[in-house]
Amino acid sequence: MKEYVHDSELNLELQLMTEVMKLKSLHYGYWDDPNQEDIDLEVVKDAQHQYTVRLHELIPEGVSSVLDVGCGIGDNARYLASKGLSVTALSPDDNHGKFFDPSIDNPHFIQSTIEALEIEGQTFDMVLMSESQNYFGIHDGLRQVKRYLKPGGYLFISGNFLQTNSTEVYDTIHKESDYIAAAKEYGLEVVNRVDITQNVLPTLNYTKGLLSGMLVPALTIITDYLAREMPKRTKLAKMFLGGQTKRVGKILDYYDQFLDEKNYTEHVNYVRLIFQMKK
Ligand SMILES: C[S@@+](CC[C@H](N)C(=O)[O-])C[C@H]1O[C@@H](n2cnc3c(N)ncnc32)[C@H](O)[C@@H]1O
């Protein structure tokens, strides 16, 4: 499945979330009441904001500088900056850079992967990975965390962790026990763990509904229309369109399986894990 979740697909996801759905965040929402009914786009936006508020509440005392790894479109970074923290936000995607105002130095955006990050002489009180930890290897991330974290500093991860052995659908997610064991090798010990799976679940159900209720029918309409128009097109164009349609179909199918509540809760926990670097 990994092959379907690489960069170009993520841009598709970005466009869907920011341009179609007009969302201001790329992460899950947080529901104080996971049984809330009648969820619409506005409710999702509020829940995404609540995700950030709750994240901020868990930041250990004494933290004043943050490296936000895989910052997306920057809503967490901006919120933390508004609360007085000094934030350096990085993402490899230059589309994300457009969401940062270059005339403002907090948060400050750097276009880079965590693996390639080179900033001289700067260390941070906290490294944040909000739903980004699964985009790079465990050791690739931790090596850089060790390099950029002050002694006694924190690594705060908020996101999906696999609890069972890898399944095809969730093969892009790191196993929590592997992560914790690897972190120990870098001097990082868990000091807080909050399981918020139930609080984020409405995000999955809402997105799954959107996928099957809107995206798949829309795609079918577009494909049918283009197929009708095809007699006017070349054979090559038909082959290209057929290939692309199949690819998009596979991506949608992947997300449909990923977002299935029963499947997800059987294999995945959504966890806020805070590690502290030994002094
Ligand atoms: C699901 S988004 C999460 C965005 C944001 N942290 C949030 O909570 O909304 C994943 C982020 O990880 C970034 N990313 C992907 N590969 C990365 C890498 N190798 N190093 C750092 N960030 C990466 C993506 O560009 C994106 O910004």
The ligand as an SDF file (V2000), in Angstrom:
LIG
                    3D

 27 29  0  0  0  0  0  0  0  0999 V2000
   -0.3480   14.7990    7.9940 C   0  0  0  0  0  0  0  0  0  0  0  0
    0.7450   16.1430    7.7660 S   0  0  0  0  0  0  0  0  0  0  0  0
    0.7160   16.7860    9.4170 C   0  0  0  0  0  0  0  0  0  0  0  0
    0.8890   18.2560    9.3780 C   0  0  0  0  0  0  0  0  0  0  0  0
    0.8630   18.9830   10.7280 C   0  0  0  0  0  0  0  0  0  0  0  0
    1.9070   18.5710   11.5990 N   0  0  0  0  0  0  0  0  0  0  0  0
   -0.4720   18.8870   11.3780 C   0  0  0  0  0  0  0  0  0  0  0  0
   -0.5440   18.4050   12.5200 O   0  0  0  0  0  0  0  0  0  0  0  0
   -1.4500   19.3190   10.7500 O   0  0  0  0  0  0  0  0  0  0  0  0
    2.3580   15.4200    7.6410 C   0  0  0  0  0  0  0  0  0  0  0  0
    3.4920   16.4090    7.4900 C   0  0  0  0  0  0  0  0  0  0  0  0
    4.7510   15.7130    7.4670 O   0  0  0  0  0  0  0  0  0  0  0  0
    5.5390   16.2720    6.4400 C   0  0  0  0  0  0  0  0  0  0  0  0
    6.6160   15.3660    6.0280 N   0  0  0  0  0  0  0  0  0  0  0  0
    6.5830   14.3910    5.0940 C   0  0  0  0  0  0  0  0  0  0  0  0
    7.8050   13.8220    5.0030 N   0  0  0  0  0  0  0  0  0  0  0  0
    8.6110   14.4440    5.9020 C   0  0  0  0  0  0  0  0  0  0  0  0
    9.9990   14.3360    6.2380 C   0  0  0  0  0  0  0  0  0  0  0  0
   10.7700   13.4230    5.6870 N   0  0  0  0  0  0  0  0  0  0  0  0
   10.5020   15.1740    7.1720 N   0  0  0  0  0  0  0  0  0  0  0  0
    9.7050   16.0920    7.7670 C   0  0  0  0  0  0  0  0  0  0  0  0
    8.3970   16.2360    7.4760 N   0  0  0  0  0  0  0  0  0  0  0  0
    7.8510   15.4270    6.5550 C   0  0  0  0  0  0  0  0  0  0  0  0
    4.5260   16.5880    5.3650 C   0  0  0  0  0  0  0  0  0  0  0  0
    5.0410   17.4730    4.3830 O   0  0  0  0  0  0  0  0  0  0  0  0
    3.4460   17.2360    6.2230 C   0  0  0  0  0  0  0  0  0  0  0  0
    3.8030   18.5600    6.5320 O   0  0  0  0  0  0  0  0  0  0  0  0
  1  2  1  0
  2  3  1  0
  2 10  1  0
  3  4  1  0
  4  5  1  0
  5  6  1  0
  5  7  1  0
  7  8  2  0
  7  9  1  0
 10 11  1  0
 11 12  1  0
 11 26  1  0
 12 13  1  0
 13 14  1  0
 13 24  1  0
 14 15  1  0
 14 23  1  0
 15 16  2  0
 16 17  1  0
 17 18  1  0
 17 23  2  0
 18 19  1  0
 18 20  2  0
 20 21  1  0
 21 22  2  0
 22 23  1  0
 24 25  1  0
 24 26  1  0
 26 27  1  0
M  CHG  2   2   1   9  -1
M  END
$$$$
